[in-house]
């Protein structure tokens, strides 16, 4: 994914880099998919870069250590094949931390600095956190830690107290649109519109929605909100567009899109409509949380989503 925006984070980071005593441990905190991991890798490349040398590739640099919850011998496709897309995510284990600590006992390979990226840090097991704490308390000279977390509150207080936090705000729609145009130039205008509606500031989420190609569904949802669906015609079209046998990933994406579309209606209309919008939004949150866990009839899910959209629709007299 292209890293765009986050000017405030870059400014704070570069100010810290020019200080006489740069802190050795940072938590990069923000919503999932906002670009924290990309930032961590770019920031690590700046840290290990030697004067007069081109910007290094963080994926191949021997002094940039990346710990994640996907074992090196398992591909993303293999992980998803375990139960796409809700395979149990492995935590970052104490063995991974110990292997990292073993590498830190040696000198950096190319320069005087080394960077450890833990992404996502909120998948650290408790034992892993306790093991990591020792490294944070007594870091080897020239070693920096970047902990990427969209739920930093899950980190132990003792971890958080030894780190400075760099916060990442949701990106504006124009920045996300630039990323979509760069990363998914083949996406239609309708698909981009659906992705922007559902992204809520997360370019990673927007790209996931582009992959689901929900442009036609977005158009149908907006029609239901504008016109209602008293004859169930649009709900039937919604079910047909979702497909007869969608996987859970697609069902959740449709539910999330509907939730985002309804949330955008909250400032509109009178109190009675606002109450209907709030109630429909709450039901979609509930449904979205249940979809990964239970098997639901896709047609019934589509009809329920359509019914909730219809319940939040503009009154018929206001729609015409």
C-alpha positions as CSV (number, residue, x, y, z in Angstrom):
1,X,0.0,0.0,0.0
2,X,1.2,3.5,-0.8
3,X,2.0,5.6,2.3
4,X,0.3,9.0,1.9
5,X,-0.4,11.6,4.5
6,X,0.4,11.5,8.2
7,X,2.3,14.7,8.0
8,X,2.0,15.3,11.8
9,X,3.4,11.9,12.6
10,X,6.3,12.5,10.2
11,X,7.0,15.9,11.7
12,X,7.0,14.5,15.3
13,X,9.2,11.6,14.2
14,X,11.8,13.7,12.4
15,X,11.8,16.2,15.3
16,X,12.6,13.3,17.6
17,X,15.3,12.0,15.3
18,X,17.2,15.4,15.4
19,X,17.1,15.6,19.2
20,X,20.2,14.8,21.1
21,X,18.7,11.8,22.9
22,X,16.1,10.1,20.8
23,X,13.9,7.8,22.7
24,X,14.5,4.1,22.0
25,X,11.0,2.7,22.1
26,X,7.8,3.9,20.3
27,X,4.2,2.8,20.0
28,X,2.7,3.6,16.7
29,X,-1.0,3.8,17.5
30,X,-4.0,4.3,15.3
31,X,-7.0,2.5,13.6
32,X,-6.4,-0.7,11.7
33,X,-5.2,-0.2,8.1
34,X,-4.3,3.5,8.5
35,X,-0.7,3.0,7.5
36,X,1.2,2.5,10.8
37,X,3.1,-0.6,9.5
38,X,4.2,1.2,6.3
39,X,5.3,4.2,8.4
40,X,7.2,1.9,10.8
41,X,9.2,0.4,7.9
42,X,9.9,3.8,6.3
43,X,10.9,5.2,9.7
44,X,13.2,2.2,10.3
45,X,14.9,2.7,6.9
46,X,15.6,6.3,7.9
47,X,17.1,5.2,11.2
48,X,19.5,2.7,9.8
49,X,20.5,4.8,6.8
50,X,24.1,5.8,6.7
51,X,25.2,9.2,5.5
52,X,25.7,9.3,1.7
53,X,23.9,6.0,1.2
54,X,20.6,5.7,-0.7
55,X,17.5,4.9,1.3
56,X,17.6,1.1,2.1
57,X,14.9,-1.4,1.5
58,X,13.4,-2.3,4.9
59,X,12.3,-5.7,3.7
60,X,15.9,-6.8,3.0
61,X,18.0,-4.8,5.4
62,X,19.9,-7.0,7.9
63,X,19.6,-4.4,10.7
64,X,15.8,-4.2,10.5
65,X,14.1,-7.0,12.4
66,X,10.4,-7.5,11.8
67,X,8.3,-9.7,14.1
68,X,4.7,-10.5,13.1
69,X,2.2,-13.2,13.8
70,X,2.6,-15.0,10.5
71,X,5.4,-17.5,10.6
72,X,8.0,-17.1,7.9
73,X,7.3,-20.5,6.3
74,X,3.5,-19.8,6.0
75,X,2.2,-17.7,3.2
76,X,-0.8,-15.4,3.5
77,X,-2.7,-17.7,1.1
78,X,-2.1,-20.7,3.3
79,X,-3.3,-18.8,6.4
80,X,-6.5,-17.8,4.7
81,X,-7.0,-21.4,3.4
82,X,-7.4,-22.5,7.0
83,X,-10.8,-20.8,7.1
84,X,-10.8,-17.7,4.9
85,X,-10.6,-15.1,6.1
86,X,-11.1,-15.9,9.8
87,X,-8.2,-18.3,10.4
88,X,-7.1,-17.9,14.0
89,X,-4.3,-15.4,14.0
90,X,-1.2,-16.6,15.8
91,X,0.1,-14.5,18.6
92,X,3.7,-13.3,18.6
93,X,5.3,-15.9,20.8
94,X,8.0,-15.8,23.4
95,X,10.2,-17.9,21.1
96,X,10.1,-15.1,18.5
97,X,11.1,-12.6,21.2
98,X,14.0,-14.8,22.4
99,X,15.3,-15.2,18.8
100,X,15.1,-11.5,18.4
101,X,17.0,-11.0,21.6
102,X,19.7,-13.4,20.4
103,X,20.2,-11.3,17.3
104,X,20.4,-8.2,19.5
105,X,23.4,-9.7,21.3
106,X,25.5,-9.2,18.2
107,X,26.6,-6.0,16.6
108,X,24.6,-4.4,13.8
109,X,25.7,-5.7,10.4
110,X,26.0,-2.5,8.3
111,X,26.0,0.5,10.6
112,X,25.6,1.6,14.2
113,X,21.8,1.2,14.5
114,X,19.3,-1.6,14.5
115,X,15.5,-1.4,14.5
116,X,13.0,-4.0,15.8
117,X,9.5,-3.6,14.3
118,X,6.7,-5.6,16.1
119,X,3.6,-5.6,14.0
120,X,1.0,-6.0,15.4
121,X,2.3,-5.5,18.9
122,X,-1.1,-6.0,20.4
123,X,-0.8,-9.7,19.4
124,X,2.0,-10.2,21.9
125,X,1.3,-13.0,24.4
126,X,1.7,-12.1,28.0
127,X,4.9,-14.1,28.3
128,X,6.2,-12.4,25.2
129,X,5.4,-9.0,26.7
130,X,7.3,-9.9,29.9
131,X,10.3,-11.1,27.8
132,X,10.2,-8.0,25.6
133,X,10.1,-5.8,28.7
134,X,13.7,-6.7,29.6
135,X,14.9,-5.5,26.2
136,X,13.0,-2.3,26.6
137,X,14.5,-1.7,30.0
138,X,18.0,-2.4,29.0
139,X,18.2,-1.9,25.2
140,X,21.5,-2.6,23.5
141,X,23.2,0.6,22.3
142,X,21.8,1.9,19.0
143,X,18.7,-0.3,19.1
144,X,15.2,1.1,18.6
145,X,11.8,-0.5,18.9
146,X,8.7,0.3,16.9
147,X,5.6,-1.3,18.3
148,X,2.6,-1.1,15.8
149,X,-0.7,-1.4,17.5
150,X,-4.3,-0.5,16.7
151,X,-5.3,-1.5,20.3
152,X,-2.4,-0.2,22.4
153,X,-4.5,-0.6,25.5
154,X,-3.9,-4.4,25.2
155,X,-0.2,-3.9,25.8
156,X,1.0,-4.3,29.4
157,X,1.2,-1.0,31.3
158,X,4.8,-1.7,32.0
159,X,5.4,-1.8,28.2
160,X,3.4,1.3,27.5
161,X,5.3,3.2,30.2
162,X,8.6,2.6,28.6
163,X,7.5,3.8,25.1
164,X,6.6,7.1,23.6
165,X,3.4,7.1,21.6
166,X,3.0,8.4,18.0
167,X,-0.6,8.6,17.0
168,X,-2.0,8.2,13.5
169,X,-5.3,9.9,12.7
170,X,-7.8,8.6,10.1
171,X,-6.9,9.8,6.6
172,X,-9.2,12.2,4.8
173,X,-11.2,10.9,1.8
174,X,-9.1,12.7,-0.7
175,X,-5.9,11.0,0.6
176,X,-7.6,7.6,0.5
177,X,-8.8,8.2,-3.0
178,X,-5.2,9.0,-4.1
179,X,-4.2,5.7,-2.6
180,X,-7.0,3.8,-4.3
181,X,-6.1,5.3,-7.7
182,X,-2.4,4.3,-7.2
183,X,-3.0,0.8,-5.8
184,X,-6.2,-0.2,-7.7
185,X,-6.3,1.9,-10.9
186,X,-8.6,-0.7,-12.5
187,X,-11.4,-0.1,-9.9
188,X,-14.5,1.6,-11.2
189,X,-15.7,5.0,-9.9
190,X,-18.7,3.1,-8.2
191,X,-16.3,0.7,-6.5
192,X,-14.1,3.5,-5.3
193,X,-17.2,5.4,-4.0
194,X,-18.2,2.3,-2.0
195,X,-14.7,1.9,-0.6
196,X,-14.5,5.5,0.4
197,X,-17.9,5.3,2.1
198,X,-16.9,2.2,4.1
199,X,-13.3,3.1,4.8
200,X,-13.9,5.6,7.6
201,X,-10.4,6.9,7.4
202,X,-8.6,3.6,6.8
203,X,-6.9,3.1,3.4
204,X,-6.3,-0.6,4.2
205,X,-10.0,-1.1,4.8
206,X,-10.7,0.8,1.6
207,X,-8.5,-1.5,-0.4
208,X,-10.2,-4.5,1.1
209,X,-13.5,-3.1,0.0
210,X,-12.2,-2.5,-3.5
211,X,-11.2,-6.2,-3.7
212,X,-14.8,-7.1,-2.9
213,X,-16.1,-4.9,-5.7
214,X,-19.2,-3.5,-3.9
215,X,-20.0,-0.6,-6.2
216,X,-23.3,-1.9,-7.4
217,X,-24.3,-2.8,-3.8
218,X,-23.4,0.7,-2.6
219,X,-25.7,2.1,-5.3
220,X,-28.6,-0.2,-4.2
221,X,-28.1,0.7,-0.6
222,X,-28.3,4.4,-1.4
223,X,-31.5,3.8,-3.4
224,X,-33.1,2.0,-0.4
225,X,-32.1,4.9,1.9
226,X,-33.6,7.4,-0.5
227,X,-36.7,5.6,-1.6
228,X,-37.4,3.0,1.0
229,X,-38.3,-0.5,-0.2
230,X,-41.9,-1.2,0.5
231,X,-42.3,-3.9,-2.2
232,X,-39.1,-5.7,-1.2
233,X,-37.8,-5.3,-4.8
234,X,-34.6,-3.6,-3.9
235,X,-33.9,-6.1,-1.1
236,X,-34.2,-8.9,-3.6
237,X,-31.8,-7.1,-5.9
238,X,-29.5,-6.6,-3.0
239,X,-29.5,-10.4,-2.3
240,X,-28.9,-11.2,-5.9
241,X,-26.0,-8.8,-6.1
242,X,-24.4,-10.2,-3.0
243,X,-24.6,-13.7,-4.6
244,X,-26.1,-17.0,-3.7
245,X,-23.0,-18.4,-2.0
246,X,-20.8,-15.5,-0.7
247,X,-18.0,-16.3,1.7
248,X,-18.0,-14.8,5.1
249,X,-15.5,-12.1,4.1
250,X,-18.0,-10.8,1.6
251,X,-20.9,-11.0,3.9
252,X,-19.0,-9.0,6.6
253,X,-17.9,-6.5,4.0
254,X,-21.5,-5.9,2.9
255,X,-22.6,-5.5,6.5
256,X,-19.8,-3.0,7.2
257,X,-20.6,-1.1,4.1
258,X,-24.3,-0.9,5.1
259,X,-23.3,0.2,8.6
260,X,-21.1,3.0,7.2
261,X,-23.7,4.1,4.8
262,X,-26.3,4.3,7.6
263,X,-23.9,6.1,9.9
264,X,-23.5,8.8,7.4
265,X,-27.3,9.5,7.7
266,X,-27.2,10.3,11.4
267,X,-27.0,14.1,11.0
268,X,-29.9,14.1,8.5
269,X,-33.6,14.3,9.2
270,X,-35.7,14.8,12.3
271,X,-35.3,13.1,15.7
272,X,-37.7,10.3,14.7
273,X,-35.5,9.4,11.7
274,X,-32.3,9.8,13.8
275,X,-33.7,7.3,16.3
276,X,-34.4,4.8,13.4
277,X,-30.9,5.3,12.0
278,X,-29.3,4.7,15.4
279,X,-31.4,1.6,15.9
280,X,-30.5,0.2,12.4
281,X,-26.8,1.0,13.0
282,X,-26.8,-0.9,16.3
283,X,-28.4,-3.9,14.7
284,X,-25.8,-3.9,11.9
285,X,-23.0,-3.7,14.4
286,X,-24.5,-6.7,16.2
287,X,-25.0,-8.6,12.9
288,X,-21.4,-7.8,11.8
289,X,-20.0,-9.1,15.0
290,X,-21.9,-12.4,14.7
291,X,-21.2,-13.1,11.0
292,X,-17.6,-14.4,11.5
293,X,-18.7,-16.8,14.2
294,X,-22.0,-18.3,13.0
295,X,-23.3,-19.7,9.7
296,X,-26.1,-17.7,8.4
297,X,-28.3,-18.2,5.3
298,X,-26.8,-15.6,2.8
299,X,-30.3,-14.7,1.4
300,X,-31.6,-14.0,4.9
301,X,-28.6,-11.9,5.8
302,X,-29.1,-9.9,2.6
303,X,-32.8,-9.4,3.4
304,X,-32.0,-8.4,7.0
305,X,-29.5,-5.8,5.8
306,X,-31.9,-4.5,3.3
307,X,-34.7,-4.3,5.9
308,X,-32.4,-2.3,8.2
309,X,-31.6,0.1,5.4
310,X,-35.2,0.5,4.6
311,X,-36.0,1.1,8.3
312,X,-33.6,4.1,8.2
313,X,-34.9,5.4,4.9
314,X,-36.2,8.9,4.3
315,X,-39.9,9.2,4.8
316,X,-41.7,8.7,1.5
317,X,-43.0,12.3,1.3
318,X,-39.5,13.6,1.9
319,X,-38.0,11.3,-0.7
320,X,-40.1,12.7,-3.6
